[in-house]
Amino acid sequence: MADGDPTPGLWNWAIGKRIDADRVRGAIAGTLEHSVVPLGADGVIMCDVYPVGGDFPTLADVYLAPDEVEEATAASAVAVRLGAAILLPDDTLDPTRYVLAEPDGTLRRVHVDEIETDDGPERRGLRACTGDDCDRTPDRPAAA
């Protein structure tokens, strides 16, 4: 899940509640065991955190994420630390399909509608990933 990211070192997450940027960066730092600084600051890992609307109102863009840590594993640990669900893109080309890291650390595939706004992408309408749509990958179409 979410391990075939075409842009290594860049993670784009949506968090299921409004959370202060310092707290988000602290949770990521604790998980990765590296300092995490605001975008533009001098550091190994940078993280831009900003509010948007929708059901996942905090966005976190992590730059220069370490290659040795799988994104889904990191998101799961951060979700536990924050006590909030985190959405991350899955490894398919389906624009509505994501991986959800739940506050208890569980990972599952879900669908979410995304609307682009002036403030950034808003995600709403979380629903379970069921049936053929969850078996589909870029190199394996859904069963006919």
N, CA and C atoms as a LAMMPS dump frame, in Angstrom:
ITEM: TIMESTEP
0
ITEM: NUMBER OF ATOMS
432
ITEM: BOX BOUNDS ff ff ff
-5.0000000000000000e+02 5.0000000000000000e+02
-5.0000000000000000e+02 5.0000000000000000e+02
-5.0000000000000000e+02 5.0000000000000000e+02
ITEM: ATOMS id mol type element x y z
1 1 1 N 0.828 -1.181 0
2 1 2 C 0 0 0
3 1 3 C 0.874 1.246 0
4 2 1 N 0.684 2.079 -0.943
5 2 2 C 1.35 3.376 -1.031
6 2 3 C 2.864 3.265 -0.994
7 3 1 N 3.396 2.155 -1.429
8 3 2 C 4.841 2.001 -1.391
9 3 3 C 5.484 2.235 -2.754
10 4 1 N 4.697 2.359 -3.828
11 4 2 C 5.239 2.583 -5.15
12 4 3 C 5.164 4.051 -5.542
13 5 1 N 5.376 4.943 -4.601
14 5 2 C 5.283 6.384 -4.827
15 5 3 C 6.238 6.806 -5.938
16 6 1 N 5.715 7.446 -6.999
17 6 2 C 6.584 7.863 -8.082
18 6 3 C 7.486 9.046 -7.709
19 7 1 N 7.26 9.688 -6.573
20 7 2 C 8.064 10.826 -6.134
21 7 3 C 8.677 10.499 -4.78
22 8 1 N 9.764 9.731 -4.753
23 8 2 C 10.356 9.377 -3.464
24 8 3 C 10.8 10.622 -2.704
25 9 1 N 10.623 10.566 -1.397
26 9 2 C 11.025 11.687 -0.566
27 9 3 C 9.969 12.748 -0.404
28 10 1 N 8.804 12.591 -1.021
29 10 2 C 7.709 13.547 -0.877
30 10 3 C 6.455 12.791 -0.457
31 11 1 N 5.927 13.15 0.693
32 11 2 C 4.679 12.563 1.183
33 11 3 C 3.644 13.668 1.305
34 12 1 N 2.432 13.42 0.816
35 12 2 C 1.322 14.366 0.927
36 12 3 C 0.204 13.703 1.707
37 13 1 N -0.016 14.176 2.916
38 13 2 C -1.008 13.577 3.801
39 13 3 C -2.123 14.561 4.125
40 14 1 N -3.302 14.017 4.373
41 14 2 C -4.436 14.792 4.86
42 14 3 C -4.831 14.195 6.206
43 15 1 N -4.932 15.037 7.217
44 15 2 C -5.173 14.591 8.591
45 15 3 C -6.613 14.88 8.975
46 16 1 N -7.257 13.93 9.657
47 16 2 C -8.692 13.953 9.933
48 16 3 C -9.167 14.891 11.017
49 17 1 N -8.357 15.799 11.461
50 17 2 C -8.809 16.866 12.351
51 17 3 C -7.822 18.017 12.263
52 18 1 N -8.251 19.171 12.708
53 18 2 C -7.376 20.333 12.664
54 18 3 C -6.338 20.187 13.779
55 19 1 N -5.061 20.184 13.392
56 19 2 C -3.972 19.995 14.346
57 19 3 C -2.896 21.042 14.076
58 20 1 N -2.362 21.596 15.135
59 20 2 C -1.31 22.604 15.071
60 20 3 C -0.083 22.066 14.331
61 21 1 N 0.546 22.92 13.522
62 21 2 C 1.698 22.526 12.71
63 21 3 C 2.853 21.984 13.55
64 22 1 N 3.143 22.603 14.687
65 22 2 C 4.244 22.127 15.532
66 22 3 C 3.974 20.721 16.052
67 23 1 N 2.734 20.432 16.37
68 23 2 C 2.382 19.093 16.862
69 23 3 C 2.531 18.058 15.749
70 24 1 N 2.116 18.415 14.534
71 24 2 C 2.268 17.502 13.399
72 24 3 C 3.744 17.225 13.143
73 25 1 N 4.55 18.274 13.081
74 25 2 C 5.986 18.09 12.855
75 25 3 C 6.624 17.278 13.982
76 26 1 N 6.188 17.489 15.217
77 26 2 C 6.709 16.723 16.348
78 26 3 C 6.383 15.24 16.245
79 27 1 N 5.162 14.923 15.808
80 27 2 C 4.768 13.521 15.653
81 27 3 C 5.571 12.851 14.543
82 28 1 N 5.807 13.568 13.467
83 28 2 C 6.614 13.02 12.369
84 28 3 C 8.06 12.839 12.828
85 29 1 N 8.594 13.824 13.542
86 29 2 C 9.966 13.741 14.05
87 29 3 C 10.13 12.546 14.985
88 30 1 N 9.181 12.349 15.874
89 30 2 C 9.259 11.22 16.794
90 30 3 C 9.194 9.885 16.073
91 31 1 N 8.393 9.819 15.033
92 31 2 C 8.259 8.588 14.25
93 31 3 C 9.523 8.301 13.452
94 32 1 N 10.063 9.32 12.791
95 32 2 C 11.218 9.128 11.916
96 32 3 C 12.559 9.226 12.64
97 33 1 N 12.52 9.684 13.896
98 33 2 C 13.725 9.866 14.697
99 33 3 C 14.726 10.793 14.01
100 34 1 N 14.189 11.857 13.419
101 34 2 C 14.97 12.928 12.785
102 34 3 C 14.255 14.23 13.094
103 35 1 N 14.994 15.321 13.09
104 35 2 C 14.319 16.605 13.27
105 35 3 C 13.501 16.91 12.018
106 36 1 N 12.365 17.546 12.225
107 36 2 C 11.472 17.952 11.137
108 36 3 C 11.222 19.439 11.328
109 37 1 N 11.549 20.219 10.308
110 37 2 C 11.469 21.674 10.4
111 37 3 C 10.449 22.208 9.403
112 38 1 N 9.99 23.447 9.611
113 38 2 C 9.067 24.052 8.643
114 38 3 C 9.736 24.19 7.275
115 39 1 N 8.93 24.204 6.246
116 39 2 C 9.419 24.391 4.886
117 39 3 C 10.212 25.685 4.808
118 40 1 N 11.4 25.617 4.22
119 40 2 C 12.246 26.794 4.091
120 40 3 C 13.284 26.926 5.185
121 41 1 N 13.122 26.176 6.278
122 41 2 C 14.116 26.208 7.355
123 41 3 C 15.254 25.255 7.007
124 42 1 N 16.334 25.338 7.75
125 42 2 C 17.492 24.495 7.501
126 42 3 C 17.329 23.195 8.279
127 43 1 N 17.146 22.086 7.57
128 43 2 C 16.987 20.807 8.237
129 43 3 C 16.995 19.66 7.249
130 44 1 N 17.056 18.446 7.784
131 44 2 C 17.095 17.246 6.955
132 44 3 C 15.724 16.954 6.356
133 45 1 N 14.681 17.033 7.173
134 45 2 C 13.314 16.774 6.723
135 45 3 C 12.508 18.045 6.939
136 46 1 N 11.798 18.471 5.893
137 46 2 C 10.959 19.666 5.994
138 46 3 C 9.497 19.264 5.874
139 47 1 N 8.63 20.03 6.535
140 47 2 C 7.21 19.72 6.508
141 47 3 C 6.395 21.005 6.498
142 48 1 N 5.553 21.138 5.492
143 48 2 C 4.629 22.257 5.381
144 48 3 C 3.27 21.765 5.865
145 49 1 N 2.688 22.461 6.825
146 49 2 C 1.387 22.073 7.387
147 49 3 C 0.448 23.253 7.227
148 50 1 N -0.745 22.998 6.669
149 50 2 C -1.689 24.094 6.476
150 50 3 C -3.126 23.592 6.545
151 51 1 N -4.038 24.484 6.951
152 51 2 C -5.435 24.115 7.086
153 51 3 C -6.195 24.253 5.763
154 52 1 N -7.16 23.383 5.58
155 52 2 C -8.104 23.448 4.465
156 52 3 C -9.476 23.083 5.024
157 53 1 N -10.48 23.029 4.18
158 53 2 C -11.803 22.575 4.598
159 53 3 C -11.907 21.067 4.421
160 54 1 N -13.096 20.564 4.532
161 54 2 C -13.35 19.144 4.308
162 54 3 C -13.243 18.303 5.564
163 55 1 N -13.32 17.009 5.357
164 55 2 C -13.29 16.051 6.462
165 55 3 C -11.874 15.778 6.964
166 56 1 N -10.882 16.207 6.206
167 56 2 C -9.475 16.056 6.574
168 56 3 C -8.845 17.44 6.485
169 57 1 N -9.073 18.286 7.518
170 57 2 C -8.785 19.721 7.413
171 57 3 C -7.351 20.172 7.659
172 58 1 N -6.425 19.237 7.84
173 58 2 C -5.014 19.609 7.988
174 58 3 C -4.219 18.851 6.938
175 59 1 N -3.482 19.588 6.114
176 59 2 C -2.626 18.955 5.119
177 59 3 C -1.175 19.056 5.565
178 60 1 N -0.432 17.987 5.346
179 60 2 C 0.989 17.954 5.682
180 60 3 C 1.758 17.449 4.472
181 61 1 N 2.65 18.276 3.971
182 61 2 C 3.529 17.89 2.877
183 61 3 C 4.926 17.698 3.469
184 62 1 N 5.418 16.471 3.415
185 62 2 C 6.709 16.13 3.994
186 62 3 C 7.727 16.023 2.858
187 63 1 N 8.774 16.842 2.926
188 63 2 C 9.808 16.877 1.901
189 63 3 C 11.079 16.218 2.414
190 64 1 N 11.74 15.492 1.534
191 64 2 C 12.984 14.795 1.849
192 64 3 C 12.776 13.685 2.875
193 65 1 N 11.615 13.02 2.778
194 65 2 C 11.329 11.886 3.66
195 65 3 C 12.355 10.785 3.392
196 66 1 N 12.761 10.069 4.424
197 66 2 C 13.795 9.047 4.246
198 66 3 C 13.303 7.86 3.412
199 67 1 N 14.148 7.385 2.505
200 67 2 C 13.8 6.259 1.633
201 67 3 C 13.646 4.943 2.395
202 68 1 N 14.337 4.819 3.518
203 68 2 C 14.334 3.543 4.239
204 68 3 C 13.068 3.295 5.057
205 69 1 N 12.177 4.28 5.106
206 69 2 C 10.921 4.129 5.843
207 69 3 C 9.771 4.142 4.841
208 70 1 N 8.925 3.12 4.888
209 70 2 C 7.768 3.079 3.995
210 70 3 C 6.755 4.13 4.441
211 71 1 N 6.194 4.825 3.478
212 71 2 C 5.269 5.916 3.775
213 71 3 C 4.079 5.449 4.605
214 72 1 N 3.469 4.331 4.231
215 72 2 C 2.3 3.85 4.962
216 72 3 C 2.645 3.509 6.411
217 73 1 N 3.824 2.955 6.633
218 73 2 C 4.266 2.626 7.989
219 73 3 C 4.433 3.9 8.818
220 74 1 N 5.056 4.906 8.21
221 74 2 C 5.241 6.181 8.909
222 74 3 C 3.893 6.837 9.194
223 75 1 N 2.995 6.851 8.222
224 75 2 C 1.679 7.471 8.411
225 75 3 C 0.906 6.777 9.523
226 76 1 N 1.004 5.461 9.589
227 76 2 C 0.334 4.703 10.639
228 76 3 C 0.843 5.113 12.021
229 77 1 N 2.155 5.218 12.173
230 77 2 C 2.736 5.606 13.458
231 77 3 C 2.384 7.049 13.82
232 78 1 N 2.385 7.942 12.839
233 78 2 C 2.018 9.335 13.101
234 78 3 C 0.544 9.441 13.471
235 79 1 N -0.313 8.66 12.82
236 79 2 C -1.744 8.664 13.152
237 79 3 C -1.963 8.27 14.62
238 80 1 N -1.212 7.282 15.079
239 80 2 C -1.318 6.856 16.484
240 80 3 C -0.868 7.997 17.394
241 81 1 N 0.253 8.621 17.087
242 81 2 C 0.781 9.717 17.912
243 81 3 C -0.181 10.905 17.972
244 82 1 N -0.837 11.198 16.843
245 82 2 C -1.752 12.342 16.795
246 82 3 C -3.159 11.997 17.267
247 83 1 N -3.494 10.716 17.296
248 83 2 C -4.863 10.321 17.624
249 83 3 C -5.843 10.781 16.551
250 84 1 N -5.368 10.785 15.295
251 84 2 C -6.185 11.258 14.172
252 84 3 C -5.888 10.413 12.941
253 85 1 N -6.892 10.191 12.124
254 85 2 C -6.724 9.449 10.877
255 85 3 C -5.904 10.275 9.885
256 86 1 N -5.152 9.569 9.052
257 86 2 C -4.352 10.212 8.007
258 86 3 C -4.643 9.524 6.678
259 87 1 N -4.928 10.329 5.667
260 87 2 C -5.101 9.832 4.301
261 87 3 C -3.806 10.034 3.534
262 88 1 N -3.407 9.025 2.775
263 88 2 C -2.272 9.167 1.889
264 88 3 C -2.61 8.5 0.57
265 89 1 N -2.024 8.974 -0.529
266 89 2 C -2.329 8.373 -1.827
267 89 3 C -1.938 6.903 -1.847
268 90 1 N -2.723 6.096 -2.569
269 90 2 C -2.329 4.695 -2.719
270 90 3 C -1.471 4.555 -3.972
271 91 1 N -1.151 3.333 -4.338
272 91 2 C -0.223 3.107 -5.448
273 91 3 C -0.923 2.834 -6.778
274 92 1 N -2.175 3.283 -6.91
275 92 2 C -2.896 3.122 -8.173
276 92 3 C -3.08 4.482 -8.829
277 93 1 N -3.652 4.467 -9.994
278 93 2 C -3.955 5.707 -10.702
279 93 3 C -5.385 6.168 -10.458
280 94 1 N -6.119 5.479 -9.584
281 94 2 C -7.501 5.846 -9.267
282 94 3 C -7.479 7.099 -8.392
283 95 1 N -8.001 8.231 -8.895
284 95 2 C -7.901 9.489 -8.148
285 95 3 C -8.749 9.556 -6.885
286 96 1 N -9.662 8.615 -6.687
287 96 2 C -10.487 8.651 -5.476
288 96 3 C -10.008 7.657 -4.428
289 97 1 N -9.014 6.849 -4.747
290 97 2 C -8.591 5.791 -3.833
291 97 3 C -7.366 6.221 -3.036
292 98 1 N -7.431 5.965 -1.743
293 98 2 C -6.385 6.343 -0.798
294 98 3 C -6.132 5.2 0.171
295 99 1 N -5.087 5.344 0.95
296 99 2 C -4.848 4.491 2.11
297 99 3 C -5.201 5.334 3.324
298 100 1 N -5.959 4.765 4.238
299 100 2 C -6.313 5.439 5.479
300 100 3 C -5.53 4.799 6.607
301 101 1 N -4.735 5.609 7.3
302 101 2 C -4.047 5.176 8.52
303 101 3 C -4.927 5.644 9.673
304 102 1 N -5.49 4.706 10.394
305 102 2 C -6.426 5.047 11.468
306 102 3 C -5.668 5.34 12.768
307 103 1 N -6.324 6.023 13.717
308 103 2 C -5.658 6.383 14.976
309 103 3 C -5.147 5.19 15.788
310 104 1 N -5.646 3.983 15.492
311 104 2 C -5.139 2.796 16.189
312 104 3 C -4.01 2.123 15.413
313 105 1 N -3.614 2.724 14.278
314 105 2 C -2.512 2.191 13.484
315 105 3 C -2.939 1.306 12.323
316 106 1 N -4.208 0.958 12.245
317 106 2 C -4.718 0.123 11.165
318 106 3 C -4.602 0.85 9.827
319 107 1 N -4.222 0.114 8.791
320 107 2 C -4.174 0.648 7.434
321 107 3 C -5.247 -0.039 6.596
322 108 1 N -6.016 0.754 5.838
323 108 2 C -6.998 0.155 4.928
324 108 3 C -7.211 1.073 3.735
325 109 1 N -7.633 0.466 2.636
326 109 2 C -7.918 1.229 1.424
327 109 3 C -9.323 1.805 1.517
328 110 1 N -9.45 3.042 1.071
329 110 2 C -10.736 3.739 1.1
330 110 3 C -10.875 4.573 -0.17
331 111 1 N -12.072 5.089 -0.352
332 111 2 C -12.329 6.063 -1.411
333 111 3 C -12.734 7.37 -0.759
334 112 1 N -12.315 8.474 -1.355
335 112 2 C -12.632 9.809 -0.863
336 112 3 C -12.787 10.712 -2.076
337 113 1 N -13.751 11.607 -2.015
338 113 2 C -13.905 12.598 -3.073
339 113 3 C -13.007 13.781 -2.761
340 114 1 N -12.348 14.295 -3.79
341 114 2 C -11.446 15.431 -3.616
342 114 3 C -11.925 16.589 -4.475
343 115 1 N -11.963 17.754 -3.861
344 115 2 C -12.353 18.981 -4.552
345 115 3 C -11.218 19.974 -4.395
346 116 1 N -10.757 20.519 -5.509
347 116 2 C -9.68 21.512 -5.475
348 116 3 C -10.289 22.872 -5.15
349 117 1 N -9.742 23.554 -4.14
350 117 2 C -10.212 24.88 -3.752
351 117 3 C -9.034 25.852 -3.784
352 118 1 N -9.31 27.129 -3.577
353 118 2 C -8.235 28.125 -3.528
354 118 3 C -7.275 27.872 -2.37
355 119 1 N -7.769 27.242 -1.299
356 119 2 C -6.934 26.963 -0.128
357 119 3 C -6.171 25.645 -0.234
358 120 1 N -6.542 24.805 -1.188
359 120 2 C -5.924 23.495 -1.339
360 120 3 C -6.987 22.433 -1.504
361 121 1 N -6.589 21.187 -1.681
362 121 2 C -7.562 20.115 -1.894
363 121 3 C -8.338 19.769 -0.624
364 122 1 N -9.663 19.695 -0.769
365 122 2 C -10.531 19.259 0.33
366 122 3 C -10.979 17.838 0.034
367 123 1 N -10.953 17.011 1.05
368 123 2 C -11.377 15.616 0.894
369 123 3 C -12.596 15.368 1.766
370 124 1 N -13.615 14.771 1.128
371 124 2 C -14.894 14.505 1.803
372 124 3 C -15.447 13.159 1.341
373 125 1 N -16.399 12.653 2.104
374 125 2 C -17.144 11.463 1.684
375 125 3 C -16.35 10.174 1.769
376 126 1 N -15.657 9.955 2.867
377 126 2 C -14.893 8.722 3.072
378 126 3 C -15.821 7.524 3.002
379 127 1 N -15.414 6.513 2.226
380 127 2 C -16.198 5.278 2.137
381 127 3 C -15.254 4.098 1.94
382 128 1 N -15.729 2.946 2.366
383 128 2 C -14.911 1.737 2.29
384 128 3 C -14.601 1.386 0.844
385 129 1 N -13.47 0.787 0.642
386 129 2 C -13.062 0.288 -0.661
387 129 3 C -13.507 -1.172 -0.715
388 130 1 N -14.463 -1.462 -1.584
389 130 2 C -15.001 -2.816 -1.659
390 130 3 C -15.107 -3.269 -3.107
391 131 1 N -15.11 -4.563 -3.323
392 131 2 C -15.34 -5.113 -4.654
393 131 3 C -14.166 -4.958 -5.592
394 132 1 N -14.498 -4.98 -6.886
395 132 2 C -13.476 -4.953 -7.93
396 132 3 C -12.609 -3.703 -7.892
397 133 1 N -13.183 -2.573 -7.441
398 133 2 C -12.397 -1.339 -7.45
399 133 3 C -11.193 -1.428 -6.522
400 134 1 N -11.217 -2.32 -5.564
401 134 2 C -10.09 -2.453 -4.64
402 134 3 C -9.083 -3.497 -5.09
403 135 1 N -9.464 -4.301 -6.051
404 135 2 C -8.539 -5.282 -6.595
405 135 3 C -7.751 -4.738 -7.77
406 136 1 N -8.175 -3.584 -8.281
407 136 2 C -7.571 -3.003 -9.471
408 136 3 C -6.252 -2.297 -9.129
409 137 1 N -5.256 -2.511 -9.934
410 137 2 C -3.984 -1.795 -9.84
411 137 3 C -3.653 -1.293 -11.236
412 138 1 N -2.666 -0.415 -11.387
413 138 2 C -2.368 0.107 -12.728
414 138 3 C -2.063 -0.978 -13.76
415 139 1 N -1.454 -2.082 -13.328
416 139 2 C -1.093 -3.118 -14.291
417 139 3 C -2.08 -4.289 -14.302
418 140 1 N -3.155 -4.203 -13.502
419 140 2 C -4.147 -5.267 -13.472
420 140 3 C -5.542 -4.651 -13.415
421 141 1 N -6.25 -4.569 -14.557
422 141 2 C -7.576 -3.963 -14.554
423 141 3 C -8.562 -4.799 -13.737
424 142 1 N -9.683 -4.169 -13.402
425 142 2 C -10.737 -4.861 -12.656
426 142 3 C -11.254 -6.041 -13.45
427 143 1 N -11.733 -7.04 -12.716
428 143 2 C -12.286 -8.233 -13.365
429 143 3 C -13.505 -7.856 -14.191
430 144 1 N -13.664 -8.509 -15.341
431 144 2 C -14.795 -8.204 -16.239
432 144 3 C -16.032 -8.939 -15.805
